Amino acid sequence: MILKGVEAARYCAKPDPGRAGLLIFGADAMRVALKRQEAIAALIGPEGEAEMRLTRMSGGDLRKDGSLLLDAIKAVGFFPGPRVAFVEEATDGLAETVAIALAEWKPGDAAIVVTAGGLTGKSALKVLFDKHPKAVSIGLYDEPPGREEIEDALKKAGLANIDREAMTDLTTLARALDPGDFRQTLEKIALYKYGDAAPLTPADVAAMAPATIEAEVDDLIDAVAEARSAQIGPLFRRLEGQGTLPVTICIQALRHFRVLHAAATDPAGPGVGIQKARVNFKQKDAMGRQAGQWGVRALEQALAVLLETDLTLRSASKAPGMALMERALIRIAMTRR
């Protein structure tokens, strides 16, 4: 059986112990690991691993000894309670071994949980779980958690009173962060609000949102986008002193102005366009204003300057890279002014 989206999230939170197997796969190893942890914890409980009711094996181990999985599902544990046989980093080469274990599975045996990387639609492992009447297949693709998943995660952390705008900000934050960082942020928010009955507000979310490594480069690019040309030189000197490369600044500037251009050309308006983009959470309001202030034509001119500078930086030119980059950004800032 194949599960997607909200159904998949609900199943991982509360798997059916009467099913023989669960396959969780996806290119993002962190997302797969988080969902696998959730599903196994729901199956065996918080003390399951300490009570040795979880048997772990890697795909490599199983390739060397195909009997490991069948032995694990049939083994009788010292402690009573449900058991799980977990196979990590499985590949299509193990489809036949897993199929034998699923065929031999009986009620009371350990549940089989298998994780894998990105699998194609014709993957033997995926097809096995898709078509098996007692198994579930869940694919995790490159999409952020939805509103319902975020609400469920907050409820588990003890937060049920959430301001509407705060939820919108959390949804935007989920698009900007990788799954592991977003989960840590939710845990930090829950700790921050512990014992506080007041609704979670956008200010609370902003206070807990993580800073990014590129924050200082973002400060420079914001100064350019907001036509604060007098601040560009001092910010450049600071970045230069830290050893930041001009091509790094150029790449981030290109990304920033491409996001502004996409937002400015969005039929629903720049504000809505920024909400759709994967941008740093703390920048979204400022970038929404910038997209509206620049206009499409001026943004296209800025992108042309940045592309020309990028080509020069990557060419055999002997011109000083930081000076070229600084001049390009001052030129862009003056263009808006």
C-alpha positions in Angstrom: 0.0 0.0 0.0 1.3 3.5 -0.9 0.7 6.4 1.4 1.5 10.1 0.6 1.3 13.5 2.2 -0.8 13.8 5.3 -1.8 10.1 5.3 1.9 9.2 5.3 2.6 11.6 8.2 -0.3 10.2 10.2 0.8 6.6 9.6 4.4 7.3 10.8 2.9 8.9 13.9 0.7 5.9 14.6 1.7 2.8 12.5 -0.6 -0.2 12.3 1.1 -3.0 14.4 -0.9 -5.6 12.4 1.1 -4.8 9.3 4.2 -6.8 8.5 6.4 -4.1 7.0 7.0 -0.4 6.4 9.3 1.1 3.7 10.4 4.7 4.1 12.5 6.1 1.2 13.7 9.4 -0.1 16.8 11.4 -1.3 16.9 13.5 1.9 18.5 11.2 4.4 17.6 13.5 7.3 13.8 13.4 6.5 13.9 9.6 6.1 15.7 9.3 9.5 13.3 11.5 11.3 10.2 9.6 10.0 11.8 6.3 10.7 12.6 7.3 14.3 9.0 8.5 14.8 7.5 5.2 13.3 9.8 2.9 15.4 9.1 4.8 18.6 5.4 4.6 18.0 5.7 0.8 17.4 7.8 -0.2 20.4 7.4 2.7 22.8 10.0 4.9 24.5 11.6 2.0 26.3 11.6 -0.4 23.3 15.3 0.0 22.4 16.5 -0.2 26.1 14.5 -3.4 26.4 16.2 -4.8 23.3 13.0 -5.0 21.3 14.7 -3.3 18.4 17.1 -5.2 16.1 19.2 -3.0 13.8 21.0 -4.2 10.7 22.5 -2.4 7.7 21.8 -3.3 4.1 25.5 -4.4 3.9 25.0 -6.8 6.8 22.0 -8.3 5.2 23.7 -8.8 1.9 26.4 -10.8 3.7 23.9 -12.9 5.6 20.4 -13.1 4.2 19.1 -15.0 7.2 19.6 -12.0 9.6 16.2 -10.4 8.9 14.2 -13.7 9.1 15.9 -14.6 12.4 15.2 -11.1 13.8 11.5 -11.2 13.1 11.1 -14.7 14.5 13.3 -14.1 17.6 11.6 -14.2 21.0 12.7 -11.2 23.2 13.5 -11.3 26.9 11.1 -8.4 27.6 7.4 -8.6 26.5 6.0 -6.2 24.0 6.1 -5.4 20.3 9.4 -5.7 18.4 10.9 -4.2 15.3 13.5 -5.5 12.9 15.1 -2.4 11.2 17.0 -2.5 8.0 18.9 0.7 7.2 20.2 1.8 3.7 18.5 -1.0 1.8 18.8 -1.3 -2.0 17.0 -3.1 -4.7 19.5 -6.0 -4.4 17.8 -6.9 -1.1 14.2 -7.0 -2.5 14.2 -10.8 -2.7 15.6 -11.2 0.9 12.9 -8.8 2.3 10.2 -10.5 0.2 11.0 -13.9 1.9 10.8 -12.2 5.3 7.4 -10.6 4.5 6.1 -13.9 3.2 7.1 -15.7 6.4 5.8 -13.0 8.7 3.0 -13.9 11.1 1.1 -11.9 13.7 3.2 -11.5 16.8 6.5 -11.4 14.8 8.6 -8.3 14.8 7.5 -5.6 12.4 9.9 -5.0 9.5 11.0 -1.3 9.0 13.2 -0.6 6.0 14.7 2.7 4.9 16.3 3.5 1.6 17.5 6.4 -0.5 15.8 7.8 -3.6 14.0 5.0 -5.4 12.5 5.0 -8.9 9.0 4.1 -9.7 10.2 0.7 -11.0 12.4 0.0 -8.0 12.1 -3.7 -7.0 12.1 -2.8 -3.3 9.4 -0.1 -3.8 7.2 -2.3 -6.0 7.4 -5.1 -3.3 6.1 -2.8 -0.5 3.6 -1.1 -2.9 1.9 -4.3 -3.8 2.2 -6.3 -0.6 -1.2 -6.6 1.2 0.5 -6.4 4.6 3.1 -3.7 3.9 3.2 0.1 3.5 5.4 2.2 1.2 6.1 5.9 2.0 8.2 8.1 -0.3 9.5 11.4 1.1 10.1 13.9 -1.7 11.6 17.4 -1.7 8.7 19.3 -0.2 8.5 21.0 3.2 6.1 19.8 5.9 2.5 21.0 5.5 0.4 23.0 8.0 -1.1 19.9 9.5 2.3 18.2 10.1 3.6 21.4 11.7 0.5 21.6 14.0 0.9 18.0 15.0 4.5 18.5 15.8 3.7 21.5 18.0 0.8 19.7 19.8 3.3 16.9 20.6 5.5 19.5 22.1 2.6 20.8 24.2 1.7 23.9 22.1 -1.9 24.1 20.8 -2.6 27.8 21.1 -1.0 29.2 17.9 -1.6 32.7 16.4 -2.8 32.5 12.8 0.1 34.7 11.5 2.6 32.7 13.6 1.5 29.5 11.8 2.0 31.3 8.4 5.5 32.3 9.6 6.2 28.7 10.6 5.1 27.4 7.2 7.5 29.8 5.6 10.3 28.8 7.9 9.7 25.1 7.1 10.4 25.9 3.4 13.6 27.8 4.3 15.2 25.2 6.6 16.2 21.6 6.2 14.0 19.1 8.2 16.5 18.6 11.0 17.0 22.3 11.6 13.2 22.9 11.5 12.5 20.2 14.0 15.1 21.6 16.4 13.5 25.1 15.9 10.1 23.7 16.9 11.6 22.0 20.0 13.3 25.4 20.9 9.9 27.2 20.4 8.2 24.7 22.7 10.8 25.1 25.4 10.6 28.9 25.0 6.8 28.8 25.5 6.8 26.2 28.3 4.3 27.2 31.0 3.1 30.2 28.9 -0.6 30.0 28.1 -0.5 32.9 25.7 -0.8 32.2 22.0 2.4 31.6 20.0 3.0 34.9 18.1 5.1 35.9 15.0 7.4 37.7 17.4 8.0 34.4 19.3 8.8 32.6 16.1 11.1 35.3 14.9 13.0 35.2 18.2 13.6 31.5 17.9 14.3 31.3 14.2 18.0 30.3 13.6 20.5 32.6 12.0 22.2 31.4 8.8 25.9 31.1 8.0 25.4 33.6 5.2 23.9 36.3 7.5 26.7 38.9 7.1 26.6 38.5 3.3 22.8 38.9 3.5 23.4 42.2 5.4 25.5 43.4 2.5 23.0 42.4 -0.2 20.1 43.9 1.8 22.1 47.2 1.8 22.3 47.0 -2.0 18.7 46.1 -2.5 17.6 49.0 -0.2 19.9 51.5 -2.0 22.0 52.1 1.2 25.2 52.6 -0.9 27.1 54.3 1.9 27.0 51.1 3.9 28.4 48.8 1.1 32.1 49.8 1.5 32.3 49.1 5.3 30.4 45.8 5.0 32.7 44.8 2.1 35.8 45.6 4.2 34.5 43.4 7.1 33.7 40.4 4.7 37.1 40.9 3.0 38.8 40.7 6.4 37.0 37.4 7.1 38.3 35.9 3.9 35.0 35.9 2.0 35.5 35.3 -1.7 34.0 37.7 -4.3 32.4 34.8 -6.2 30.6 33.8 -3.0 29.1 37.3 -2.7 28.2 37.2 -6.4 26.4 33.9 -6.1 24.3 35.0 -3.1 23.5 38.4 -4.8 22.3 36.6 -7.9 20.1 34.3 -5.8 18.7 37.2 -3.9 17.9 39.3 -7.0 16.5 36.2 -8.8 14.1 35.7 -5.9 13.1 39.4 -6.1 12.5 39.1 -9.8 10.4 36.0 -9.5 8.3 37.7 -6.7 8.0 40.9 -8.7 6.6 38.9 -11.7 4.2 36.7 -9.6 0.6 37.3 -10.8 -0.5 37.4 -7.2 1.9 40.2 -6.3 5.4 40.5 -4.8 4.3 39.6 -1.2 2.8 36.3 -2.3 5.7 35.6 -4.5 8.1 35.9 -1.6 6.0 33.6 0.5 6.5 30.9 -2.2 10.3 31.3 -2.3 12.8 29.4 -0.1 14.4 32.4 1.6 15.8 33.0 5.0 12.8 33.4 7.4 14.0 36.7 8.9 14.4 38.2 5.4 10.9 37.6 4.0 9.3 40.9 5.1 12.3 43.0 3.8 12.5 41.0 0.6 8.7 41.5 0.0 9.2 45.2 0.3 12.3 45.2 -2.0 10.5 43.3 -4.7 7.7 45.8 -4.7 10.0 48.8 -4.7 12.4 47.7 -7.5 10.0 46.7 -10.3 10.6 44.1 -13.0 12.7 46.2 -15.4 15.2 47.5 -12.7 15.6 44.0 -11.4 16.4 42.7 -14.8 19.1 45.4 -15.2 20.5 44.4 -11.8 20.6 40.7 -12.8 22.4 41.6 -16.0 25.1 43.5 -14.1 25.5 40.5 -11.7 25.7 38.0 -14.5 28.4 40.1 -16.3 30.4 40.4 -13.0 30.1 36.6 -12.4 31.5 35.9 -15.9 34.4 38.3 -15.3 35.2 36.7 -11.9 35.3 33.2 -13.4 37.3 34.3 -16.4 41.1 34.7 -16.7 40.8 38.4 -15.9 43.5 39.8 -13.6 41.2 42.5 -12.3 40.9 42.5 -8.4 37.8 40.4 -7.7 36.6 42.2 -4.6 36.9 45.6 -6.2 34.9 44.4 -9.2 32.2 43.0 -7.0 32.1 46.1 -4.8 31.8 48.3 -7.9 29.0 46.2 -9.3 26.9 46.3 -6.1 27.4 50.1 -5.7 26.3 50.4 -9.4 23.2 48.3 -8.7 22.3 50.3 -5.5 22.7 53.6 -7.4 20.4 52.2 -10.2 17.5 51.8 -7.8 18.1 55.2 -6.2 
